[in-house]
Amino acid sequence: MAADRRNSRWLVWFTFAVALVLSIMPLPASVAVWRPDWPAIVLIYWVMMQPRSYGVGIGWLFGLLEDVARGALLGQYAFGYALVAFLTLSFYRRIRVFPVWQQAFVVMTMLVLHLSLSLWVRGVSGEDVGGWEYWAPAVSSLLIWPFAYLLLRRLAVIYKVN
């Protein structure tokens, strides 16, 4: 039983690592604008499905890794992902019973809040805040959520993550 639990944790951390790699993988500029926020998608899924194991601290840690990987202001993604994890923890019982398409809109709302917070941090630090392209990851994450949810759910069933 304990071995199964340890093996299931490896799956969770593996999906976090894959999400981090997908977030920094080079893409053509025209496509990179629409890159979904993979780390946030994976974070929302695991916090929603495993609220006792993953929470605000994991969001903060994962955000710090994202800050380092992207060369962002240290704490920018950490603060945003901690907010996303907190919101997911606060509403996970409600979110879990929604159909996947409604969950996608909840995910987009959380990402808009995360991007708003990040935009504020960038503005305060004097960085260029950009135009409409800044919000594109929230829209693409809305579209990708149903597929990501089904894939992560299938992996959780196969590897007995409960």
VMD Tcl script that builds the backbone (N, CA, C; Angstrom):
set m [mol new atoms 486]
animate dup $m
set s [atomselect $m all]
$s set {name element resname resid chain x y z} {
  {N N MET 1 A 0.828 -1.197 0.000}
  {CA C MET 1 A 0.000 0.000 0.000}
  {C C MET 1 A 0.870 1.257 0.000}
  {N N ALA 2 A 1.890 1.278 0.868}
  {CA C ALA 2 A 2.777 2.444 0.931}
  {C C ALA 2 A 3.579 2.589 -0.363}
  {N N ALA 3 A 3.945 1.446 -0.961}
  {CA C ALA 3 A 4.691 1.498 -2.220}
  {C C ALA 3 A 3.828 2.093 -3.329}
  {N N ASP 4 A 2.534 1.741 -3.351}
  {CA C ASP 4 A 1.631 2.322 -4.351}
  {C C ASP 4 A 1.539 3.832 -4.194}
  {N N ARG 5 A 1.463 4.287 -2.938}
  {CA C ARG 5 A 1.346 5.728 -2.687}
  {C C ARG 5 A 2.609 6.450 -3.156}
  {N N ARG 6 A 3.788 5.842 -2.883}
  {CA C ARG 6 A 5.041 6.454 -3.325}
  {C C ARG 6 A 5.107 6.510 -4.848}
  {N N ASN 7 A 4.702 5.419 -5.501}
  {CA C ASN 7 A 4.714 5.390 -6.969}
  {C C ASN 7 A 3.752 6.411 -7.552}
  {N N SER 8 A 2.609 6.598 -6.910}
  {CA C SER 8 A 1.648 7.570 -7.421}
  {C C SER 8 A 2.182 8.997 -7.286}
  {N N ARG 9 A 2.953 9.260 -6.246}
  {CA C ARG 9 A 3.549 10.598 -6.101}
  {C C ARG 9 A 4.533 10.883 -7.233}
  {N N TRP 10 A 5.234 9.848 -7.698}
  {CA C TRP 10 A 6.152 10.049 -8.814}
  {C C TRP 10 A 5.405 10.505 -10.058}
  {N N LEU 11 A 4.216 9.972 -10.268}
  {CA C LEU 11 A 3.420 10.399 -11.420}
  {C C LEU 11 A 3.080 11.881 -11.322}
  {N N VAL 12 A 2.672 12.317 -10.147}
  {CA C VAL 12 A 2.315 13.723 -9.956}
  {C C VAL 12 A 3.520 14.614 -10.240}
  {N N TRP 13 A 4.667 14.278 -9.667}
  {CA C TRP 13 A 5.858 15.103 -9.876}
  {C C TRP 13 A 6.339 15.034 -11.325}
  {N N PHE 14 A 6.147 13.875 -11.958}
  {CA C PHE 14 A 6.497 13.757 -13.373}
  {C C PHE 14 A 5.625 14.685 -14.221}
  {N N THR 15 A 4.327 14.744 -13.930}
  {CA C THR 15 A 3.446 15.637 -14.698}
  {C C THR 15 A 3.805 17.099 -14.453}
  {N N PHE 16 A 4.221 17.427 -13.224}
  {CA C PHE 16 A 4.685 18.791 -12.954}
  {C C PHE 16 A 5.930 19.102 -13.790}
  {N N ALA 17 A 6.858 18.146 -13.868}
  {CA C ALA 17 A 8.086 18.358 -14.642}
  {C C ALA 17 A 7.777 18.520 -16.133}
  {N N VAL 18 A 6.885 17.694 -16.653}
  {CA C VAL 18 A 6.503 17.801 -18.066}
  {C C VAL 18 A 5.859 19.161 -18.336}
  {N N ALA 19 A 5.010 19.608 -17.424}
  {CA C ALA 19 A 4.362 20.919 -17.587}
  {C C ALA 19 A 5.394 22.040 -17.599}
  {N N LEU 20 A 6.395 21.938 -16.740}
  {CA C LEU 20 A 7.445 22.955 -16.702}
  {C C LEU 20 A 8.229 22.968 -18.011}
  {N N VAL 21 A 8.551 21.788 -18.532}
  {CA C VAL 21 A 9.269 21.702 -19.807}
  {C C VAL 21 A 8.417 22.274 -20.941}
  {N N LEU 22 A 7.126 21.945 -20.955}
  {CA C LEU 22 A 6.239 22.480 -21.996}
  {C C LEU 22 A 6.129 24.003 -21.923}
  {N N SER 23 A 6.267 24.551 -20.718}
  {CA C SER 23 A 6.133 26.005 -20.573}
  {C C SER 23 A 7.361 26.769 -21.063}
  {N N ILE 24 A 8.509 26.110 -21.131}
  {CA C ILE 24 A 9.725 26.808 -21.572}
  {C C ILE 24 A 10.232 26.312 -22.924}
  {N N MET 25 A 9.557 25.329 -23.501}
  {CA C MET 25 A 9.967 24.788 -24.786}
  {C C MET 25 A 9.873 25.877 -25.856}
  {N N PRO 26 A 10.928 26.054 -26.658}
  {CA C PRO 26 A 10.890 27.091 -27.694}
  {C C PRO 26 A 9.825 26.789 -28.751}
  {N N LEU 27 A 9.085 27.815 -29.104}
  {CA C LEU 27 A 8.061 27.727 -30.146}
  {C C LEU 27 A 8.192 28.946 -31.050}
  {N N PRO 28 A 7.690 28.856 -32.279}
  {CA C PRO 28 A 7.670 30.053 -33.128}
  {C C PRO 28 A 6.854 31.156 -32.456}
  {N N ALA 29 A 7.224 32.392 -32.694}
  {CA C ALA 29 A 6.582 33.526 -32.016}
  {C C ALA 29 A 5.075 33.561 -32.230}
  {N N SER 30 A 4.631 33.194 -33.427}
  {CA C SER 30 A 3.190 33.241 -33.703}
  {C C SER 30 A 2.412 32.207 -32.897}
  {N N VAL 31 A 3.051 31.111 -32.540}
  {CA C VAL 31 A 2.401 30.051 -31.767}
  {C C VAL 31 A 2.632 30.252 -30.271}
  {N N ALA 32 A 3.793 30.775 -29.910}
  {CA C ALA 32 A 4.154 30.932 -28.492}
  {C C ALA 32 A 3.171 31.815 -27.745}
  {N N VAL 33 A 2.577 32.771 -28.433}
  {CA C VAL 33 A 1.600 33.663 -27.805}
  {C C VAL 33 A 0.429 32.860 -27.247}
  {N N TRP 34 A 0.054 31.791 -27.936}
  {CA C TRP 34 A -1.118 30.991 -27.566}
  {C C TRP 34 A -0.765 29.784 -26.699}
  {N N ARG 35 A 0.462 29.719 -26.194}
  {CA C ARG 35 A 0.866 28.586 -25.359}
  {C C ARG 35 A 0.006 28.543 -24.095}
  {N N PRO 36 A -0.654 27.413 -23.830}
  {CA C PRO 36 A -1.430 27.313 -22.588}
  {C C PRO 36 A -0.512 27.393 -21.375}
  {N N ASP 37 A -1.059 27.765 -20.262}
  {CA C ASP 37 A -0.290 27.816 -19.020}
  {C C ASP 37 A -0.264 26.407 -18.426}
  {N N TRP 38 A 0.599 25.559 -18.997}
  {CA C TRP 38 A 0.666 24.150 -18.610}
  {C C TRP 38 A 0.887 23.949 -17.118}
  {N N PRO 39 A 1.830 24.665 -16.499}
  {CA C PRO 39 A 2.024 24.451 -15.059}
  {C C PRO 39 A 0.763 24.740 -14.247}
  {N N ALA 40 A 0.046 25.786 -14.595}
  {CA C ALA 40 A -1.182 26.113 -13.862}
  {C C ALA 40 A -2.248 25.048 -14.085}
  {N N ILE 41 A -2.348 24.531 -15.298}
  {CA C ILE 41 A -3.327 23.485 -15.596}
  {C C ILE 41 A -3.054 22.247 -14.750}
  {N N VAL 42 A -1.795 21.818 -14.719}
  {CA C VAL 42 A -1.433 20.631 -13.932}
  {C C VAL 42 A -1.624 20.901 -12.443}
  {N N LEU 43 A -1.244 22.078 -11.993}
  {CA C LEU 43 A -1.422 22.441 -10.582}
  {C C LEU 43 A -2.897 22.407 -10.196}
  {N N ILE 44 A -3.745 23.007 -10.997}
  {CA C ILE 44 A -5.178 23.020 -10.694}
  {C C ILE 44 A -5.717 21.594 -10.635}
  {N N TYR 45 A -5.319 20.761 -11.576}
  {CA C TYR 45 A -5.823 19.385 -11.588}
  {C C TYR 45 A -5.443 18.646 -10.306}
  {N N TRP 46 A -4.157 18.664 -9.947}
  {CA C TRP 46 A -3.728 17.870 -8.790}
  {C C TRP 46 A -4.218 18.454 -7.474}
  {N N VAL 47 A -4.303 19.762 -7.370}
  {CA C VAL 47 A -4.854 20.353 -6.140}
  {C C VAL 47 A -6.337 20.013 -6.026}
  {N N MET 48 A -7.032 20.026 -7.143}
  {CA C MET 48 A -8.459 19.706 -7.137}
  {C C MET 48 A -8.697 18.233 -6.785}
  {N N MET 49 A -7.855 17.342 -7.275}
  {CA C MET 49 A -8.057 15.916 -7.052}
  {C C MET 49 A -7.392 15.401 -5.772}
  {N N GLN 50 A -6.356 16.074 -5.317}
  {CA C GLN 50 A -5.624 15.650 -4.124}
  {C C GLN 50 A -5.445 16.822 -3.164}
  {N N PRO 51 A -6.525 17.402 -2.659}
  {CA C PRO 51 A -6.403 18.629 -1.854}
  {C C PRO 51 A -5.652 18.446 -0.537}
  {N N ARG 52 A -5.596 17.238 -0.036}
  {CA C ARG 52 A -4.865 17.012 1.221}
  {C C ARG 52 A -3.365 16.874 1.000}
  {N N SER 53 A -2.977 16.559 -0.218}
  {CA C SER 53 A -1.557 16.353 -0.513}
  {C C SER 53 A -0.897 17.541 -1.195}
  {N N TYR 54 A -1.662 18.286 -1.973}
  {CA C TYR 54 A -1.097 19.382 -2.754}
  {C C TYR 54 A -1.908 20.637 -2.498}
  {N N GLY 55 A -1.197 21.743 -2.263}
  {CA C GLY 55 A -1.902 22.972 -1.928}
  {C C GLY 55 A -1.090 24.208 -2.244}
  {N N VAL 56 A -1.243 25.201 -1.394}
  {CA C VAL 56 A -0.624 26.506 -1.615}
  {C C VAL 56 A 0.901 26.403 -1.607}
  {N N GLY 57 A 1.458 25.606 -0.716}
  {CA C GLY 57 A 2.915 25.444 -0.647}
  {C C GLY 57 A 3.482 24.853 -1.926}
  {N N ILE 58 A 2.799 23.860 -2.467}
  {CA C ILE 58 A 3.239 23.258 -3.727}
  {C C ILE 58 A 3.104 24.275 -4.862}
  {N N GLY 59 A 2.031 25.047 -4.831}
  {CA C GLY 59 A 1.867 26.103 -5.833}
  {C C GLY 59 A 3.004 27.110 -5.774}
  {N N TRP 60 A 3.369 27.496 -4.557}
  {CA C TRP 60 A 4.468 28.447 -4.370}
  {C C TRP 60 A 5.783 27.854 -4.882}
  {N N LEU 61 A 6.075 26.610 -4.498}
  {CA C LEU 61 A 7.310 25.953 -4.930}
  {C C LEU 61 A 7.349 25.813 -6.452}
  {N N PHE 62 A 6.253 25.370 -7.015}
  {CA C PHE 62 A 6.169 25.201 -8.462}
  {C C PHE 62 A 6.320 26.544 -9.171}
  {N N GLY 63 A 5.764 27.590 -8.580}
  {CA C GLY 63 A 5.904 28.932 -9.132}
  {C C GLY 63 A 7.342 29.427 -9.088}
  {N N LEU 64 A 8.045 29.117 -8.000}
  {CA C LEU 64 A 9.461 29.499 -7.925}
  {C C LEU 64 A 10.268 28.804 -9.015}
  {N N LEU 65 A 9.976 27.532 -9.258}
  {CA C LEU 65 A 10.657 26.820 -10.345}
  {C C LEU 65 A 10.352 27.476 -11.692}
  {N N GLU 66 A 9.116 27.894 -11.873}
  {CA C GLU 66 A 8.722 28.585 -13.112}
  {C C GLU 66 A 9.438 29.936 -13.226}
  {N N ASP 67 A 9.560 30.654 -12.103}
  {CA C ASP 67 A 10.288 31.930 -12.102}
  {C C ASP 67 A 11.719 31.736 -12.575}
  {N N VAL 68 A 12.376 30.722 -12.036}
  {CA C VAL 68 A 13.768 30.454 -12.395}
  {C C VAL 68 A 13.862 30.005 -13.852}
  {N N ALA 69 A 12.963 29.121 -14.270}
  {CA C ALA 69 A 13.005 28.594 -15.640}
  {C C ALA 69 A 12.773 29.693 -16.680}
  {N N ARG 70 A 11.907 30.631 -16.389}
  {CA C ARG 70 A 11.589 31.697 -17.349}
  {C C ARG 70 A 12.444 32.941 -17.165}
  {N N GLY 71 A 13.203 32.993 -16.086}
  {CA C GLY 71 A 13.998 34.182 -15.816}
  {C C GLY 71 A 13.142 35.359 -15.406}
  {N N ALA 72 A 12.011 35.073 -14.799}
  {CA C ALA 72 A 11.080 36.126 -14.371}
  {C C ALA 72 A 11.516 36.686 -13.020}
  {N N LEU 73 A 10.888 37.762 -12.635}
  {CA C LEU 73 A 11.111 38.347 -11.325}
  {C C LEU 73 A 10.806 37.286 -10.275}
  {N N LEU 74 A 11.749 37.007 -9.387}
  {CA C LEU 74 A 11.591 35.920 -8.420}
  {C C LEU 74 A 10.379 36.164 -7.531}
  {N N GLY 75 A 9.447 35.251 -7.577}
  {CA C GLY 75 A 8.228 35.346 -6.792}
  {C C GLY 75 A 7.005 35.704 -7.608}
  {N N GLN 76 A 7.214 36.141 -8.840}
  {CA C GLN 76 A 6.084 36.553 -9.685}
  {C C GLN 76 A 5.153 35.371 -9.959}
  {N N TYR 77 A 5.684 34.291 -10.490}
  {CA C TYR 77 A 4.862 33.108 -10.742}
  {C C TYR 77 A 4.527 32.401 -9.432}
  {N N ALA 78 A 5.428 32.454 -8.476}
  {CA C ALA 78 A 5.170 31.807 -7.188}
  {C C ALA 78 A 3.923 32.387 -6.535}
  {N N PHE 79 A 3.824 33.694 -6.533}
  {CA C PHE 79 A 2.655 34.349 -5.941}
  {C C PHE 79 A 1.389 33.996 -6.723}
  {N N GLY 80 A 1.490 34.023 -8.041}
  {CA C GLY 80 A 0.335 33.705 -8.888}
  {C C GLY 80 A -0.126 32.268 -8.735}
  {N N TYR 81 A 0.827 31.322 -8.711}
  {CA C TYR 81 A 0.446 29.915 -8.569}
  {C C TYR 81 A -0.043 29.610 -7.161}
  {N N ALA 82 A 0.479 30.307 -6.172}
  {CA C ALA 82 A -0.050 30.144 -4.811}
  {C C ALA 82 A -1.499 30.626 -4.760}
  {N N LEU 83 A -1.795 31.727 -5.445}
  {CA C LEU 83 A -3.178 32.220 -5.521}
  {C C LEU 83 A -4.075 31.205 -6.224}
  {N N VAL 84 A -3.607 30.651 -7.327}
  {CA C VAL 84 A -4.378 29.648 -8.065}
  {C C VAL 84 A -4.627 28.422 -7.186}
  {N N ALA 85 A -3.600 27.963 -6.467}
  {CA C ALA 85 A -3.766 26.804 -5.580}
  {C C ALA 85 A -4.743 27.121 -4.454}
  {N N PHE 86 A -4.656 28.329 -3.897}
  {CA C PHE 86 A -5.578 28.725 -2.828}
  {C C PHE 86 A -7.023 28.732 -3.323}
  {N N LEU 87 A -7.249 29.315 -4.482}
  {CA C LEU 87 A -8.603 29.354 -5.040}
  {C C LEU 87 A -9.114 27.948 -5.349}
  {N N THR 88 A -8.235 27.100 -5.869}
  {CA C THR 88 A -8.636 25.723 -6.154}
  {C C THR 88 A -8.984 24.991 -4.868}
  {N N LEU 89 A -8.161 25.175 -3.828}
  {CA C LEU 89 A -8.459 24.549 -2.530}
  {C C LEU 89 A -9.770 25.057 -1.949}
  {N N SER 90 A -10.032 26.318 -2.126}
  {CA C SER 90 A -11.245 26.914 -1.563}
  {C C SER 90 A -12.511 26.394 -2.232}
  {N N PHE 91 A -12.423 26.081 -3.517}
  {CA C PHE 91 A -13.626 25.712 -4.264}
  {C C PHE 91 A -13.568 24.320 -4.884}
  {N N TYR 92 A -12.627 23.466 -4.464}
  {CA C TYR 92 A -12.444 22.196 -5.169}
  {C C TYR 92 A -13.680 21.304 -5.119}
  {N N ARG 93 A -14.440 21.348 -4.037}
  {CA C ARG 93 A -15.643 20.502 -3.962}
  {C C ARG 93 A -16.665 20.907 -5.023}
  {N N ARG 94 A -16.782 22.189 -5.243}
  {CA C ARG 94 A -17.722 22.666 -6.263}
  {C C ARG 94 A -17.196 22.386 -7.666}
  {N N ILE 95 A -15.913 22.664 -7.868}
  {CA C ILE 95 A -15.329 22.516 -9.205}
  {C C ILE 95 A -15.395 21.060 -9.671}
  {N N ARG 96 A -15.153 20.126 -8.759}
  {CA C ARG 96 A -15.120 18.710 -9.131}
  {C C ARG 96 A -16.455 18.197 -9.655}
  {N N VAL 97 A -17.559 18.779 -9.216}
  {CA C VAL 97 A -18.866 18.291 -9.673}
  {C C VAL 97 A -19.328 18.971 -10.961}
  {N N PHE 98 A -18.628 20.013 -11.384}
  {CA C PHE 98 A -18.981 20.676 -12.640}
  {C C PHE 98 A -18.645 19.762 -13.820}
  {N N PRO 99 A -19.391 19.879 -14.900}
  {CA C PRO 99 A -18.963 19.218 -16.142}
  {C C PRO 99 A -17.631 19.827 -16.597}
  {N N VAL 100 A -16.905 19.077 -17.400}
  {CA C VAL 100 A -15.564 19.510 -17.806}
  {C C VAL 100 A -15.597 20.863 -18.510}
  {N N TRP 101 A -16.607 21.131 -19.305}
  {CA C TRP 101 A -16.651 22.418 -20.012}
  {C C TRP 101 A -16.834 23.579 -19.042}
  {N N GLN 102 A -17.568 23.367 -17.934}
  {CA C GLN 102 A -17.692 24.427 -16.931}
  {C C GLN 102 A -16.397 24.568 -16.140}
  {N N GLN 103 A -15.736 23.448 -15.884}
  {CA C GLN 103 A -14.435 23.506 -15.221}
  {C C GLN 103 A -13.469 24.345 -16.047}
  {N N ALA 104 A -13.543 24.225 -17.357}
  {CA C ALA 104 A -12.652 24.989 -18.235}
  {C C ALA 104 A -12.830 26.489 -18.026}
  {N N PHE 105 A -14.051 26.938 -17.835}
  {CA C PHE 105 A -14.283 28.362 -17.588}
  {C C PHE 105 A -13.785 28.780 -16.207}
  {N N VAL 106 A -13.875 27.885 -15.229}
  {CA C VAL 106 A -13.318 28.175 -13.904}
  {C C VAL 106 A -11.799 28.289 -14.006}
  {N N VAL 107 A -11.188 27.378 -14.752}
  {CA C VAL 107 A -9.737 27.424 -14.962}
  {C C VAL 107 A -9.351 28.737 -15.629}
  {N N MET 108 A -10.088 29.140 -16.653}
  {CA C MET 108 A -9.787 30.405 -17.324}
  {C C MET 108 A -9.909 31.582 -16.356}
  {N N THR 109 A -10.925 31.573 -15.514}
  {CA C THR 109 A -11.101 32.655 -14.543}
  {C C THR 109 A -9.917 32.724 -13.587}
  {N N MET 110 A -9.472 31.562 -13.105}
  {CA C MET 110 A -8.310 31.540 -12.206}
  {C C MET 110 A -7.065 32.048 -12.914}
  {N N LEU 111 A -6.910 31.680 -14.175}
  {CA C LEU 111 A -5.736 32.133 -14.918}
  {C C LEU 111 A -5.796 33.621 -15.224}
  {N N VAL 112 A -6.981 34.159 -15.439}
  {CA C VAL 112 A -7.108 35.605 -15.629}
  {C C VAL 112 A -6.701 36.327 -14.346}
  {N N LEU 113 A -7.096 35.794 -13.190}
  {CA C LEU 113 A -6.669 36.394 -11.916}
  {C C LEU 113 A -5.156 36.299 -11.754}
  {N N HIS 114 A -4.591 35.137 -12.086}
  {CA C HIS 114 A -3.137 34.947 -12.015}
  {C C HIS 114 A -2.425 35.918 -12.962}
  {N N LEU 115 A -2.921 36.040 -14.183}
  {CA C LEU 115 A -2.304 36.955 -15.145}
  {C C LEU 115 A -2.464 38.409 -14.719}
  {N N SER 116 A -3.586 38.739 -14.103}
  {CA C SER 116 A -3.792 40.112 -13.606}
  {C C SER 116 A -2.785 40.444 -12.516}
  {N N LEU 117 A -2.580 39.506 -11.611}
  {CA C LEU 117 A -1.597 39.698 -10.544}
  {C C LEU 117 A -0.198 39.832 -11.132}
  {N N SER 118 A 0.116 38.978 -12.088}
  {CA C SER 118 A 1.420 39.022 -12.741}
  {C C SER 118 A 1.601 40.328 -13.523}
  {N N LEU 119 A 0.534 40.787 -14.148}
  {CA C LEU 119 A 0.571 42.058 -14.878}
  {C C LEU 119 A 0.858 43.217 -13.933}
  {N N TRP 120 A 0.233 43.187 -12.784}
  {CA C TRP 120 A 0.467 44.231 -11.782}
  {C C TRP 120 A 1.929 44.213 -11.327}
  {N N VAL 121 A 2.470 43.018 -11.052}
  {CA C VAL 121 A 3.871 42.903 -10.625}
  {C C VAL 121 A 4.793 43.421 -11.722}
  {N N ARG 122 A 4.523 43.051 -12.962}
  {CA C ARG 122 A 5.349 43.523 -14.078}
  {C C ARG 122 A 5.269 45.036 -14.230}
  {N N GLY 123 A 4.089 45.592 -14.054}
  {CA C GLY 123 A 3.920 47.043 -14.155}
  {C C GLY 123 A 4.659 47.781 -13.064}
  {N N VAL 124 A 4.586 47.265 -11.844}
  {CA C VAL 124 A 5.274 47.894 -10.711}
  {C C VAL 124 A 6.786 47.824 -10.892}
  {N N SER 125 A 7.272 46.718 -11.473}
  {CA C SER 125 A 8.715 46.569 -11.650}
  {C C SER 125 A 9.234 47.296 -12.891}
  {N N GLY 126 A 8.336 47.914 -13.663}
  {CA C GLY 126 A 8.763 48.708 -14.808}
  {C C GLY 126 A 8.890 47.939 -16.105}
  {N N GLU 127 A 8.437 46.691 -16.143}
  {CA C GLU 127 A 8.497 45.905 -17.373}
  {C C GLU 127 A 7.379 46.322 -18.315}
  {N N ASP 128 A 7.595 46.049 -19.592}
  {CA C ASP 128 A 6.554 46.288 -20.590}
  {C C ASP 128 A 5.440 45.269 -20.363}
  {N N VAL 129 A 4.210 45.742 -20.328}
  {CA C VAL 129 A 3.096 44.843 -20.025}
  {C C VAL 129 A 2.446 44.257 -21.270}
  {N N GLY 130 A 2.756 44.734 -22.440}
  {CA C GLY 130 A 2.254 44.144 -23.674}
  {C C GLY 130 A 0.817 44.506 -23.977}
  {N N GLY 131 A 0.255 43.814 -24.969}
  {CA C GLY 131 A -1.111 44.084 -25.418}
  {C C GLY 131 A -2.031 42.906 -25.166}
  {N N TRP 132 A -2.940 42.674 -26.113}
  {CA C TRP 132 A -3.934 41.617 -25.967}
  {C C TRP 132 A -3.297 40.236 -25.888}
  {N N GLU 133 A -2.108 40.069 -26.481}
  {CA C GLU 133 A -1.444 38.761 -26.494}
  {C C GLU 133 A -1.167 38.247 -25.087}
  {N N TYR 134 A -1.070 39.174 -24.157}
  {CA C TYR 134 A -0.780 38.796 -22.774}
  {C C TYR 134 A -1.859 37.864 -22.225}
  {N N TRP 135 A -3.104 38.039 -22.669}
  {CA C TRP 135 A -4.240 37.274 -22.149}
  {C C TRP 135 A -4.493 35.987 -22.925}
  {N N ALA 136 A -3.784 35.764 -24.017}
  {CA C ALA 136 A -4.005 34.588 -24.859}
  {C C ALA 136 A -3.826 33.258 -24.119}
  {N N PRO 137 A -2.857 33.114 -23.195}
  {CA C PRO 137 A -2.741 31.832 -22.491}
  {C C PRO 137 A -3.995 31.434 -21.708}
  {N N ALA 138 A -4.741 32.398 -21.206}
  {CA C ALA 138 A -5.976 32.067 -20.489}
  {C C ALA 138 A -6.993 31.455 -21.446}
  {N N VAL 139 A -7.075 32.001 -22.652}
  {CA C VAL 139 A -8.021 31.481 -23.650}
  {C C VAL 139 A -7.585 30.099 -24.132}
  {N N SER 140 A -6.296 29.935 -24.419}
  {CA C SER 140 A -5.824 28.627 -24.889}
  {C C SER 140 A -5.926 27.574 -23.787}
  {N N SER 141 A -5.747 27.977 -22.541}
  {CA C SER 141 A -5.909 27.038 -21.427}
  {C C SER 141 A -7.365 26.607 -21.286}
  {N N LEU 142 A -8.279 27.527 -21.546}
  {CA C LEU 142 A -9.707 27.192 -21.564}
  {C C LEU 142 A -9.969 26.099 -22.593}
  {N N LEU 143 A -9.373 26.228 -23.764}
  {CA C LEU 143 A -9.608 25.265 -24.838}
  {C C LEU 143 A -8.914 23.930 -24.600}
  {N N ILE 144 A -7.767 23.949 -23.938}
  {CA C ILE 144 A -6.994 22.721 -23.743}
  {C C ILE 144 A -7.416 21.959 -22.483}
  {N N TRP 145 A -8.093 22.634 -21.533}
  {CA C TRP 145 A -8.449 22.006 -20.257}
  {C C TRP 145 A -9.178 20.669 -20.407}
  {N N PRO 146 A -10.215 20.552 -21.244}
  {CA C PRO 146 A -10.906 19.254 -21.317}
  {C C PRO 146 A -9.976 18.101 -21.694}
  {N N PHE 147 A -9.060 18.339 -22.616}
  {CA C PHE 147 A -8.136 17.291 -23.042}
  {C C PHE 147 A -7.104 16.994 -21.954}
  {N N ALA 148 A -6.590 18.042 -21.326}
  {CA C ALA 148 A -5.619 17.856 -20.242}
  {C C ALA 148 A -6.270 17.132 -19.069}
  {N N TYR 149 A -7.493 17.512 -18.739}
  {CA C TYR 149 A -8.220 16.869 -17.645}
  {C C TYR 149 A -8.397 15.380 -17.916}
  {N N LEU 150 A -8.851 15.046 -19.122}
  {CA C LEU 150 A -9.071 13.639 -19.459}
  {C C LEU 150 A -7.769 12.848 -19.456}
  {N N LEU 151 A -6.690 13.437 -19.961}
  {CA C LEU 151 A -5.396 12.757 -19.955}
  {C C LEU 151 A -4.898 12.536 -18.531}
  {N N LEU 152 A -4.935 13.580 -17.710}
  {CA C LEU 152 A -4.464 13.440 -16.327}
  {C C LEU 152 A -5.351 12.477 -15.544}
  {N N ARG 153 A -6.644 12.504 -15.790}
  {CA C ARG 153 A -7.563 11.585 -15.119}
  {C C ARG 153 A -7.247 10.148 -15.502}
  {N N ARG 154 A -6.987 9.923 -16.786}
  {CA C ARG 154 A -6.647 8.569 -17.262}
  {C C ARG 154 A -5.351 8.091 -16.626}
  {N N LEU 155 A -4.341 8.949 -16.565}
  {CA C LEU 155 A -3.078 8.580 -15.916}
  {C C LEU 155 A -3.286 8.277 -14.438}
  {N N ALA 156 A -4.129 9.060 -13.782}
  {CA C ALA 156 A -4.406 8.834 -12.359}
  {C C ALA 156 A -5.070 7.482 -12.136}
  {N N VAL 157 A -5.941 7.087 -13.038}
  {CA C VAL 157 A -6.601 5.781 -12.916}
  {C C VAL 157 A -5.605 4.656 -13.186}
  {N N ILE 158 A -4.809 4.796 -14.228}
  {CA C ILE 158 A -3.841 3.752 -14.578}
  {C C ILE 158 A -2.835 3.540 -13.453}
  {N N TYR 159 A -2.320 4.632 -12.879}
  {CA C TYR 159 A -1.293 4.529 -11.845}
  {C C TYR 159 A -1.851 4.565 -10.431}
  {N N LYS 160 A -3.164 4.453 -10.314}
  {CA C LYS 160 A -3.847 4.339 -9.021}
  {C C LYS 160 A -3.533 5.490 -8.073}
  {N N VAL 161 A -3.636 6.690 -8.594}
  {CA C VAL 161 A -3.481 7.881 -7.761}
  {C C VAL 161 A -4.858 8.194 -7.208}
  {N N ASN 162 A -5.005 8.128 -5.885}
  {CA C ASN 162 A -6.327 8.397 -5.303}
  {C C ASN 162 A -6.271 9.393 -4.201}
}
mol reanalyze $m
mol bondsrecalc $m
mol representation Tube
mol addrep $m
